[in-house]
Amino acid sequence: MKKKNILVTGCNRGIGKAILETFDTEKFNLIGLGKKKNKFLKNYYSVDLSNPKAVDTFSKKIKNKKIDILINNAGINKIGDFHKIKSSELRKIFEVNYFSIYRICQSVIPNMISKKWGRIVNITSIFGSVVKEKRSSYASTKFAVNGLTKVLSAEYSKYNILCNSVAPGVINTELTRRVLKNKINIIKKDIPMNRLGNVDEIANVVYWLASNDNTYLTGQQIIADGGYTIV
């Protein structure tokens, strides 16, 4: 089979990096996107997803790459009291977490239609299903991405373009450790499996959803949280 072109956004660390590394270079042409430079990946774009003009420029370029698999992983968070969130902060988080996904999907779907094959996986969050105080902006974007996932599935499944989302729980990443610090052991008690998830566990779910093995699952959100949201 001809190699499939896969684009992973937010690929420099954590879950995004693990996802990219899950795809074998003998079967896939790997294309990465991140804000910082990456000297190890041949096909890499440095793009500030909070900048609409930069996203539009990138979207035009990526059309020529004929993307078969799109993994929208990049995202930012803003924790704070709802009544104190600034309009500029709200716009930035929506630009990165929602509007960039919308625009990039628009650029890759025409090629998928022509091939009658495509896979889109959006990385959301448990906070796109349940809520927690001080996460109004972040949760709003993740709920929006879940809605977009379902709409894309309803509209393009007839072309064998399957669109799903994966919602990680608390995952053991550098960012998680830095933000939670000594609260990690407290949070573990709220997770039935009594541990944080690891990035490879999320990457493996994404890989299956994006592979030829997935032939009928579309429009779904897979929650991978060790049972956190069921208790």
C-alpha positions in Angstrom: 0.0 0.0 0.0 1.0 3.5 -0.6 2.1 5.4 2.5 -0.6 7.4 4.1 0.1 11.0 5.1 -0.7 11.8 8.7 -0.7 15.2 10.3 -0.4 15.5 14.1 -0.7 18.9 15.7 1.0 19.7 19.0 3.5 17.0 18.4 6.5 18.2 20.4 5.7 16.7 23.7 3.4 14.7 25.9 0.4 13.0 24.2 1.1 14.5 20.8 4.7 13.2 20.7 3.5 9.8 21.8 0.9 9.7 19.1 3.4 10.6 16.4 5.8 8.0 17.5 3.1 5.3 17.5 2.8 5.6 13.7 5.4 3.5 11.9 7.4 5.5 9.3 7.4 2.5 7.0 3.7 2.8 6.6 3.1 6.5 7.2 4.5 9.8 6.1 4.7 11.8 9.3 3.9 15.5 9.3 4.1 17.4 12.6 2.9 20.8 13.7 4.0 22.7 16.8 4.7 26.2 18.0 8.3 25.6 18.7 10.9 24.3 16.2 11.5 20.6 15.8 14.9 19.6 14.3 14.2 15.9 14.4 11.1 15.7 12.2 11.6 16.1 8.5 8.1 17.3 7.6 7.4 19.8 10.3 5.6 23.2 10.5 6.1 25.7 13.2 2.7 27.5 13.5 1.2 29.8 16.2 -2.4 28.4 16.3 -3.6 31.4 18.2 -2.9 33.5 15.2 -5.7 33.2 12.6 -3.6 34.4 9.7 -0.9 31.9 10.5 -3.4 29.1 10.6 -4.9 30.2 7.3 -1.5 30.3 5.7 -0.7 26.8 7.0 -4.1 25.4 5.9 -3.4 26.5 2.3 0.0 24.8 2.4 -1.2 21.6 3.9 -3.8 21.1 1.1 -0.9 20.1 -1.2 0.2 17.4 1.3 -3.0 15.4 0.7 -3.5 14.5 4.3 -5.2 11.1 4.9 -5.2 11.1 8.7 -5.5 14.2 10.8 -4.9 14.1 14.6 -5.9 17.5 16.2 -4.0 17.3 19.5 -2.8 20.9 20.1 -4.5 22.8 22.9 -4.1 25.2 25.7 -5.7 25.7 29.0 -6.7 28.7 31.1 -7.8 28.2 34.7 -9.5 31.1 36.5 -12.7 32.5 37.9 -15.3 32.9 35.2 -16.0 36.5 36.0 -12.3 37.4 35.7 -11.5 35.8 32.4 -10.5 38.5 29.9 -11.9 38.7 26.4 -8.4 38.4 24.9 -7.8 35.2 26.9 -11.1 33.7 25.8 -10.4 34.5 22.2 -6.9 32.9 22.4 -8.1 29.7 23.8 -10.9 29.4 21.3 -8.5 30.1 18.4 -6.2 27.3 19.5 -8.6 24.7 20.8 -11.5 25.2 18.3 -11.1 27.5 15.4 -7.7 26.1 14.3 -9.2 22.6 14.3 -12.2 23.9 12.2 -9.9 25.5 9.6 -7.4 22.6 9.3 -10.3 20.1 8.9 -11.7 22.3 6.1 -8.3 22.1 4.3 -7.9 18.3 4.5 -11.4 17.0 4.0 -11.6 17.7 0.2 -8.7 15.3 -0.4 -10.3 12.7 1.8 -13.5 13.0 -0.2 -11.7 12.4 -3.4 -10.0 9.3 -2.0 -13.2 8.1 -0.2 -11.1 7.4 2.8 -10.0 9.6 5.8 -9.6 9.5 9.5 -9.9 12.5 11.8 -9.3 12.2 15.6 -9.8 15.2 17.8 -8.1 15.1 21.3 -10.6 16.6 23.7 -10.7 16.1 27.5 -12.9 14.7 30.2 -13.8 18.4 30.7 -15.7 18.2 27.5 -18.1 15.8 29.2 -17.9 16.8 32.9 -17.1 20.2 34.4 -15.0 21.6 37.1 -14.8 25.1 38.6 -12.5 27.6 37.1 -12.4 25.9 33.7 -15.1 27.8 31.8 -13.0 28.7 28.8 -11.3 25.3 28.4 -14.4 23.2 29.0 -16.4 25.4 26.5 -13.9 24.7 23.8 -13.8 21.0 24.4 -17.6 20.8 24.3 -17.5 22.7 21.1 -15.0 20.2 19.6 -17.2 17.3 20.6 -20.0 19.0 18.7 -17.9 19.5 15.6 -16.7 15.9 15.7 -20.3 14.7 15.6 -21.3 17.1 12.8 -18.3 16.0 10.6 -19.1 12.4 11.2 -22.8 12.9 10.2 -21.7 14.9 7.1 -18.8 12.9 5.8 -19.1 9.3 6.9 -20.7 8.6 3.5 -17.3 9.2 2.0 -15.7 6.7 4.5 -14.3 9.6 6.5 -14.6 8.6 10.1 -14.3 11.3 12.7 -14.0 10.6 16.4 -12.6 12.2 19.5 -10.5 10.9 22.4 -10.9 12.4 25.9 -7.9 11.8 28.2 -8.3 12.0 31.9 -5.4 13.0 34.1 -2.3 11.8 32.2 1.2 11.6 33.6 3.0 14.3 31.5 5.5 17.0 32.3 2.7 19.6 32.2 0.5 17.7 34.5 3.3 17.2 37.1 4.1 20.9 36.9 0.5 22.1 37.3 -0.6 19.6 40.0 2.6 19.2 41.9 1.7 17.6 45.3 -2.0 17.2 44.4 -1.3 14.2 42.3 -1.7 11.7 45.1 -5.0 13.3 46.1 -6.3 13.0 42.6 -5.3 9.4 42.3 -7.8 8.6 45.1 -10.6 9.8 42.8 -9.5 7.5 40.0 -10.8 3.9 40.3 -7.6 2.5 38.8 -5.7 4.5 41.5 -3.1 5.9 39.0 -2.6 8.5 36.3 -2.8 7.4 32.7 0.3 7.4 30.5 0.7 8.9 27.1 1.2 5.6 25.3 -2.3 4.5 26.5 -3.9 7.5 24.8 -1.7 7.1 21.7 -2.8 3.5 21.2 -6.5 4.4 21.3 -5.8 7.2 18.7 -3.9 4.7 16.5 -6.7 2.3 16.4 -9.3 5.0 15.6 -7.1 6.2 12.7 -6.2 2.8 11.3 -7.8 0.5 8.7 -9.0 -1.6 11.6 -11.6 1.0 12.4 -14.2 0.5 9.8 -17.5 1.5 11.5 -16.9 3.6 14.6 -17.5 7.2 14.0 -19.0 10.3 15.7 -17.9 9.0 19.2 -16.0 10.3 22.1 -13.7 7.7 23.7 -13.1 8.6 27.3 -9.8 7.3 28.6 -9.6 8.3 32.2 -9.1 5.2 34.4 -12.8 5.5 35.4 -12.5 9.0 36.8 -15.8 10.2 35.3 -17.9 7.2 36.3 -17.6 7.7 40.1 
